[in-house]
Amino acid sequence: MALKNLQLFHPGKSKMVYQQRNATPMRAPPTAMSRSMSKSAETLAGSTKYKEPVTRKARSTDQPGGGMAKGSSVLGLPNLTKGWGRDDDSIRSRSRNGSGSSRTGSLDRISTRGSSTTLNADEDNINVVVRVRPISEKERSHGERLLLEFPGKGQVICHNTTPSQKAKVFSYNVVFEPEATQEDVLEYSGVKRLLEMAVEGFSCTAFCYGQTGSGKTHTLTGPPGLVETGASPFHPEHGLMVRSFIYLFRLISERPESHFILKASFLEIYNEKVIDLLNPGSARKPLQVRWSKESRSFYVENQFTVDCETLDDLFAVLEEGMRNRAVGAHSMNSHSSRSHTLLCVRVRRDLREDAGVVCSTHGKINFVDLAGSEMTKRTHSTGKTLEEANNINRSLMVLGYCIAQLSDGKKRGHIPYRDSKLTKLLADSLAGNGVTLMIACIAPTRSNLSETINTLRYAARAKKIKTKPIVKMDARDALILSLKREVAALQAENQHLRTALHVQTDYNLDTYSQGGHRRTPTQIEPNKLYQLPQSELVELVQLHMEENSALRTENSELFGVRDTLLRDQEMLSRENERLLKKLEDVNSVCVRSPIIPARPTYSGANTMDANIWTNPISSAASITSAGSSS
Ligand SMILES: Nc1ncnc2c1ncn2[C@@H]1O[C@H](COP(=O)(O)OP(=O)(O)OP(=O)(O)O)[C@@H](O)[C@H]1O
């Protein structure tokens, strides 16, 4: 029986129902979280042909926000299904399998900021994982040994050099032990979740932090020279970036209902200058970092962006940038990055909705390889390398200061983003509307202990920082989506109305009250009540109470039906009145119309009446009646 649905139309409740519908957050369909990377690689290996390095297709003056229209809106979309790798765990090798942990948040607040509408997600902590590199050949030859312990549960224990000092314990979301593979990092670091969110329209960042020679570049791009020499994208040594590109294209191929446009850019910050790695020019002219009032974030002016239609296009961008970035040698790393690099893949998704409406979201994923902090005494840097080291250390100090301020929830004051180019460009990832993953890279040996502890402290602070992820959409699209929600709500209402009218014809009070599975108490004469045992009396009372409550429900439903029917009746009688009036108007216009005579429906003998139109039905009737009366 459809009566249950009619409760929604109880006069007292209709308003509330509408408000609830308005507040219902839009949720994107959940995305699969743990898929096998090797499978995706196989699939793509079959479908992707290798191409020559990409030709640059566009110079962009894009502002941050992925080409958003003026007055564009930011609108939170999906249910944040958080899959930050294995929660609180330590990963030794690939064979130690496990699925990503999942924390869920919901999008539940609508707020307005200037002209734009924001539907916020829950706050999201920066996710921090630690990767420990293996002991190098050089360290081994110096008799160095492992000074770290991994008890599991995401913990790292740093044993001190002297037995009198206490060991220090740190805990993170995931710890990758020296034996962990590149594939493990993709699977369990949470980067897959970042890519899924970028596809849904969020701004995401994965950055590697750590001292020089701790394995940041190895984690992101593999061993030195691998990308630059043009190895196949499916080479087993590739780092997180290439693996992420493959996963990104897999995600896209799994969403045939959407049209995607990928654009990539690649820059480095070298000695506090921003250099475009896709178009450095012979003079390596620096680009300007500017503030956008519209999106309220910093952006790089005149940066090259490249349309990437295939995996090879994206790989070629990486290859080109890796060739152009600044690399140097010092005593701790023969392939040391002398700059911070930032590769950004913007993901525009056009989703064709019903009735041909297209909604666009603008997500992005940044991969940031920070230059390593250096103790210049240990690296023996001089001249140019020393200047580079000083700049690297200065910008990392500003980053550290920003992280310290942001992580101190209570006395959070001014955050000095403007003090370095690096912090300007990472501002949104650190405290804005993005989703961020920090990979803290450490070396496991005694000689690196103090820097390892510094990195671990840095990472522990970063873990406390919260961001508020939101989906960026064009204002027009946001409006369309909200209208679509309203239409859906109205359609539901309409459906209920139809049900109500159906009930009007089928409704039968007797059938309803006698039918169903309701237990009805048997009628007992009052004088026999005293003879009933206590247990039966209790049951009888219960039955009567049940009966009463069921009758109350029925009554309120019947009132609902009655109100609906009265409303319908009123609407129908108004509609009838309107139609009758319209008919009268039409008749009166037609009777007087001078045009009608061109096609008269009867030819009267009386020429005087030639201009008068007569309704054929009524005239026939009048003729008949005239005939019959004669
Ligand atoms: N997990 C690992 N497995 C094998 N080798 C590694 C690993 N991590 C780092 N290495 C090796 O250690 C060396 C230094 O690593 P890498 O250049 O990535 O350090 P970095 O932190 O980027 O240093 P810098 O800050 O100076 O650029 C490289 O030869 C790299 O291949």
The ligand as an SDF file (V2000), in Angstrom:
LIG
                    3D

 31 33  0  0  0  0  0  0  0  0999 V2000
   64.9100    3.0710   -1.6790 N   0  0  0  0  0  0  0  0  0  0  0  0
   66.0730    3.0850   -2.3470 C   0  0  0  0  0  0  0  0  0  0  0  0
   66.5120    1.9590   -2.9140 N   0  0  0  0  0  0  0  0  0  0  0  0
   67.6670    1.9580   -3.5940 C   0  0  0  0  0  0  0  0  0  0  0  0
   68.4570    3.0320   -3.7520 N   0  0  0  0  0  0  0  0  0  0  0  0
   68.0710    4.1810   -3.2070 C   0  0  0  0  0  0  0  0  0  0  0  0
   66.8560    4.2730   -2.4790 C   0  0  0  0  0  0  0  0  0  0  0  0
   66.7140    5.5270   -2.0510 N   0  0  0  0  0  0  0  0  0  0  0  0
   67.7930    6.1920   -2.5060 C   0  0  0  0  0  0  0  0  0  0  0  0
   68.5930    5.3980   -3.2090 N   0  0  0  0  0  0  0  0  0  0  0  0
   69.8440    5.7850   -3.8540 C   0  0  0  0  0  0  0  0  0  0  0  0
   70.5130    6.7150   -3.0330 O   0  0  0  0  0  0  0  0  0  0  0  0
   71.0900    7.7390   -3.7950 C   0  0  0  0  0  0  0  0  0  0  0  0
   70.5930    9.1100   -3.3260 C   0  0  0  0  0  0  0  0  0  0  0  0
   69.2120    9.1760   -3.5450 O   0  0  0  0  0  0  0  0  0  0  0  0
   68.4820   10.4770   -4.1000 P   0  0  0  0  0  0  0  0  0  0  0  0
   69.3010   11.1580   -5.1390 O   0  0  0  0  0  0  0  0  0  0  0  0
   67.1480   10.0730   -4.4800 O   0  0  0  0  0  0  0  0  0  0  0  0
   68.4950   11.3650   -2.7960 O   0  0  0  0  0  0  0  0  0  0  0  0
   67.8270   12.7890   -2.6080 P   0  0  0  0  0  0  0  0  0  0  0  0
   67.1940   12.7550   -1.3010 O   0  0  0  0  0  0  0  0  0  0  0  0
   66.9900   13.1210   -3.7590 O   0  0  0  0  0  0  0  0  0  0  0  0
   69.1180   13.7140   -2.5520 O   0  0  0  0  0  0  0  0  0  0  0  0
   69.2280   15.2630   -2.9200 P   0  0  0  0  0  0  0  0  0  0  0  0
   68.4160   16.0000   -1.9280 O   0  0  0  0  0  0  0  0  0  0  0  0
   70.6620   15.5460   -2.7700 O   0  0  0  0  0  0  0  0  0  0  0  0
   68.7420   15.4240   -4.2980 O   0  0  0  0  0  0  0  0  0  0  0  0
   70.7330    7.4630   -5.2230 C   0  0  0  0  0  0  0  0  0  0  0  0
   71.7860    6.7850   -5.8560 O   0  0  0  0  0  0  0  0  0  0  0  0
   69.5320    6.5570   -5.1190 C   0  0  0  0  0  0  0  0  0  0  0  0
   69.3980    5.7120   -6.2260 O   0  0  0  0  0  0  0  0  0  0  0  0
  1  2  1  0
  2  3  1  0
  2  7  2  0
  3  4  2  0
  4  5  1  0
  5  6  2  0
  6  7  1  0
  6 10  1  0
  7  8  1  0
  8  9  2  0
  9 10  1  0
 10 11  1  0
 11 12  1  0
 11 30  1  0
 12 13  1  0
 13 14  1  0
 13 28  1  0
 14 15  1  0
 15 16  1  0
 16 17  2  0
 16 18  1  0
 16 19  1  0
 19 20  1  0
 20 21  2  0
 20 22  1  0
 20 23  1  0
 23 24  1  0
 24 25  2  0
 24 26  1  0
 24 27  1  0
 28 29  1  0
 28 30  1  0
 30 31  1  0
M  END
$$$$
